[in-house]
Amino acid sequence: MRLVRIEHGGAPHWGQVEGDTVHLTRGMGGERTGETAPLEVAQLLVPAEPTKIVCVGRNYLDHIRELGNDKGDLPSEPGLFLKGPNALAEPGGTVDYPAWTHNFHFEGELALVIGRRARDLGPDNALDAVLGYTCGLDLTARDLQKTDLQWFRAKAADRFCPLGPWLETDLEPGDLRVQTRVNGETRQDGRTSHMIFDVVQILTYITRFVTLEPGDVVLTGTPEGVGPLQKGDTVEVEVEGVGVLTTHIG
């Protein structure tokens, strides 16, 4: 099932997509209200309402190598950092190039949205906590990443996490193609099977320390090929089985 969050009647609504129609629901993953809206003209909103966005850094070996972080052993556990809800940006939206960075990078990723309260998940039930999967764009001020104590400006500034276009609930995350295109040119092309820590390992690790709430977002890491953006660029993140997230750089 495909779940979408749209603006309808001047307010945000969740819905289920069938063909070209959105069937509005009572909240995220809730029952249908009986009201519908045409998908073609719907204004898409971020398909999540998180309390937090938990991100995994350096989860693909080739990405570790391209950043010059492969001088020692591979990570023995997922490296985590946080973004706040302020970082979210809607699918199809514009993110202005920040005036305070000179090296603004794209990182396309598989993202997942939590559907139920989750703590101390195990390998057998970790995926049961996932409501759906979507495309994520981890925007990064690469120059400030080197000086931030906790990547606060570099990763968690306003609108540094475009997400969408919707959630796909029926998806196996183990071997999905993840691509990023800038102005139509493919810059990243990887598969989730190349992750150092897969989705199950990520979820079991996070929930040892942190309770994930319904609506929370997890970004799973980016393949190799990250690079700088310029004003006027258009970024597309495509995840196999989900769709395409488009972001314009203003």
C-alpha positions in Angstrom: 0.0 0.0 0.0 1.1 3.5 -0.8 0.5 6.1 2.0 0.7 9.8 1.3 0.3 13.0 3.2 -1.3 15.9 1.4 -2.8 19.4 1.9 -6.5 19.2 1.5 -9.1 21.8 2.4 -6.3 24.0 3.9 -5.1 21.3 6.3 -2.7 18.3 6.2 -4.3 14.9 5.8 -3.0 11.3 5.5 -4.4 9.1 2.8 -4.0 5.8 0.9 -3.3 6.0 -2.8 -5.3 3.8 -5.3 -4.5 4.7 -8.9 -5.1 8.4 -9.3 -7.1 8.8 -6.2 -6.2 9.6 -2.6 -8.5 8.0 0.0 -8.2 10.2 3.1 -7.6 8.4 6.4 -7.9 9.2 10.1 -4.2 9.9 10.7 -1.1 8.0 9.7 -2.1 4.4 8.7 -5.6 4.9 10.0 -9.1 4.0 8.6 -10.5 5.7 5.6 -12.8 8.6 6.2 -14.8 8.2 3.0 -13.4 11.4 1.5 -11.2 11.4 -1.5 -8.9 13.8 -3.5 -7.3 13.5 -6.9 -3.6 12.6 -6.6 -2.6 14.5 -9.7 -3.3 18.0 -8.3 -2.6 17.2 -4.6 0.0 19.2 -2.8 2.4 16.6 -1.4 3.6 17.1 2.2 6.4 15.3 4.0 5.1 11.7 4.6 6.1 11.7 8.3 5.4 13.6 11.5 8.5 12.7 13.6 9.7 13.6 17.0 13.2 12.9 15.7 15.2 11.9 12.7 17.9 9.3 13.4 20.6 9.1 10.7 23.3 6.5 10.1 26.6 7.9 8.8 29.2 6.0 6.8 27.2 2.9 6.2 28.6 2.1 2.7 32.2 1.2 2.3 32.7 3.1 -1.0 31.3 6.2 0.6 33.7 5.8 3.5 36.6 5.5 1.0 35.6 8.6 -1.1 35.6 10.8 2.1 39.0 9.4 3.1 37.8 7.7 6.2 39.0 4.2 5.4 42.4 4.4 7.1 41.4 2.2 10.0 39.0 -0.7 10.6 35.5 -0.7 9.3 32.8 0.5 11.8 31.9 -2.1 14.3 28.6 -0.5 15.1 26.4 2.1 13.3 27.4 5.7 13.6 24.4 7.8 14.5 23.5 11.4 14.4 20.3 13.4 14.7 18.2 15.8 12.8 15.2 17.6 14.2 11.7 18.0 12.6 12.9 21.5 11.5 15.1 19.8 8.9 12.2 18.3 7.0 11.4 19.6 3.5 8.4 18.6 1.3 8.8 16.6 -1.9 9.1 18.9 -4.9 10.0 21.8 -2.7 12.9 24.3 -2.9 15.8 24.5 -0.4 17.7 27.7 -0.6 21.5 27.4 -0.8 22.7 28.5 2.6 24.7 31.7 2.7 26.9 30.3 5.5 28.4 27.3 3.6 30.6 27.1 0.5 30.4 23.3 0.1 26.8 22.1 0.0 26.5 18.4 -0.7 23.7 15.9 -1.6 23.4 12.4 -0.1 20.5 10.3 -1.4 19.3 7.5 0.9 16.6 5.0 1.7 14.5 6.3 4.6 12.0 4.6 6.7 9.1 5.8 8.9 8.2 4.1 12.2 4.6 2.9 12.7 4.5 1.9 16.3 6.4 2.7 19.5 9.6 0.6 19.4 12.1 -0.2 22.1 14.6 -3.1 22.3 13.7 -4.5 18.9 15.1 -7.8 17.9 16.0 -9.3 14.5 12.7 -11.2 14.4 10.4 -8.1 14.9 12.4 -5.1 13.8 10.8 -4.7 10.4 7.3 -5.0 12.1 7.9 -1.5 13.5 8.3 0.1 10.1 5.2 1.6 8.6 6.7 2.4 5.3 9.8 3.3 3.2 10.5 6.5 1.3 13.3 8.5 -0.3 15.5 10.8 1.8 18.0 13.6 0.9 20.6 14.2 3.6 21.8 17.7 2.7 25.2 18.5 4.2 27.3 21.6 4.7 30.5 19.6 4.2 32.9 22.4 5.2 31.1 22.9 8.5 30.9 19.1 9.1 34.6 19.3 9.9 34.2 21.9 12.7 30.8 21.2 14.3 30.9 19.3 17.5 27.8 17.3 16.7 27.2 18.2 13.0 24.5 20.6 14.2 24.8 23.1 11.4 26.3 20.7 8.9 23.4 18.2 9.0 20.5 19.5 11.1 19.8 23.0 9.7 16.3 24.0 8.5 15.1 22.1 5.5 18.2 19.9 5.3 16.1 16.7 5.1 13.7 16.6 2.1 11.6 13.4 2.3 9.0 11.8 0.1 7.2 11.6 -2.1 5.1 9.0 -0.1 5.5 5.8 1.9 5.6 2.4 0.3 4.5 -0.2 2.9 5.0 -3.4 0.9 8.7 -3.4 0.3 11.7 -5.6 1.1 14.6 -3.3 2.0 17.4 -5.8 1.7 18.5 -5.1 -1.9 17.0 -1.9 -3.4 18.7 0.3 -5.9 19.3 3.9 -4.6 20.1 6.6 -7.2 20.7 10.3 -7.0 20.6 12.5 -10.1 21.6 16.2 -10.3 20.2 18.0 -13.3 19.4 14.6 -14.9 23.0 13.2 -14.5 23.3 10.1 -12.3 25.7 10.9 -9.5 25.0 8.0 -7.1 24.0 4.5 -8.0 24.1 1.9 -5.2 22.2 -0.9 -3.6 21.1 -1.4 0.0 22.6 -4.8 -0.1 26.0 -3.0 0.1 25.2 -1.4 3.4 27.6 -2.3 6.2 24.6 -2.5 8.6 21.3 -3.5 7.1 17.9 -2.1 8.1 17.3 -4.8 10.8 20.7 -4.2 12.4 20.1 -0.5 12.3 16.8 -0.7 14.1 17.9 -3.2 16.7 20.9 -1.0 17.5 19.0 2.3 17.7 16.3 0.9 19.9 18.8 -0.4 22.5 19.3 3.2 23.5 16.4 5.3 22.1 12.7 4.7 21.9 11.4 5.3 18.4 7.9 6.8 18.3 5.3 6.5 15.6 6.2 8.9 12.8 9.9 9.0 13.6 12.3 8.8 10.6 15.4 6.7 10.2 17.9 7.5 7.4 20.0 4.5 6.5 23.2 6.0 5.0 24.3 7.0 1.5 26.2 5.2 -1.3 29.3 6.7 -2.9 29.1 9.6 -5.3 28.2 12.5 -3.1 29.2 15.9 -4.3 28.5 19.6 -4.3 25.4 21.4 -5.3 25.0 24.8 -7.0 22.1 27.3 -7.0 19.6 26.3 -9.6 20.3 22.6 -9.4 17.6 20.0 -9.3 18.2 16.9 -7.3 16.3 13.6 -7.7 16.6 10.7 -5.3 15.1 7.5 -6.6 14.6 4.4 -4.5 13.6 1.2 -6.3 9.9 0.3 -5.5 9.2 3.7 -4.0 9.5 6.5 -6.5 11.4 9.8 -7.0 12.0 12.6 -4.5 12.7 15.9 -6.3 14.3 18.9 -4.6 15.2 22.3 -6.2 18.2 24.3 -4.9 17.2 28.0 -4.7 
